[in-house]
Amino acid sequence: MIDPGEVISRNLTDVKRRMQAACERAGRSSASVSLVAVTKYAELDWVRAIVALGMQELGENRPQQLLQRADQITAPVQWHLIGPLQRNKVRALLPRVTLIHSVDSVRLLEAIERIAGELQLQPRVLLEVNLSQEEAKHGFSEAELRDAWTSIQTLQHTQVMGLMTMAAYSEQAEEARPVFSQLCRLKNELSQQMPAARADQFRHLSMGMTGDFEVAIEEGATLVRIGSALWQGLEAPSE
């Protein structure tokens, strides 16, 4: 019988080894990159198992499932929302989430800012940029983000910590490199237009998933969002 804990432990060790190797190739410290374990397709027992192995950064795609699992996981973890967020879910989510990766419009950002003020919170967010220009993907275009950048810097409650993107799907990880490189350049350009205190805060690049996270690290990712590589070898129980 398969022990999920043993399988997850092996997978986690392998992912961390690959992250370390990518950091070494890029001349970076491994401490400069954090792993966010994506739990969208994971059984609750698997999530508990990876938390027991010391994994504290967990990413959910759906706000409702994040809220549910935040109640179910009693160990101290930090929840990241990595999928789309509707404005009507903001109020419930803000008190429970450590970082929102997927702020994809000025309207959503304004809703977060308003509700954060009402709740006296200082939420941390990343701005999602659709650099692959795929219609199915959410996010600012590069031009939209540049146009909104001056007003974004006037936010009083919301901490804009960096940028997020997803490369177009490909079986060749190397094909994602131009998108990741472009996001890094954009972050650097935008940070130069910020006051020093805000620029220091604007440091994160959330990019890279199971199929391309090593390339993302080589191009400057500070957060990689990995799911499948952590759960491979496991099967959800049949209904």
Secondary structure, DSSP 8 states (H G I E B T S, - for coil): ---HHHHHHHHHHHHHHHHHHHHHHHT--GGG-EEEEE-TT--HHHHHHHHHTT--EEEESSHHHHHHHHHH--S--EEEE-S---GGGHHHHGGG-SEEEEE-SHHHHHHHHHHHHHHT---EEEEEB-TT--TTS-SB-HHHHHHHHHHHTT-SS-EEEEEE------S-GGGGHHHHHHHHHHHHHHHTTS-HHHHHH--EEE---TTTHHHHHHTT-SEEEE-HHHHTT------
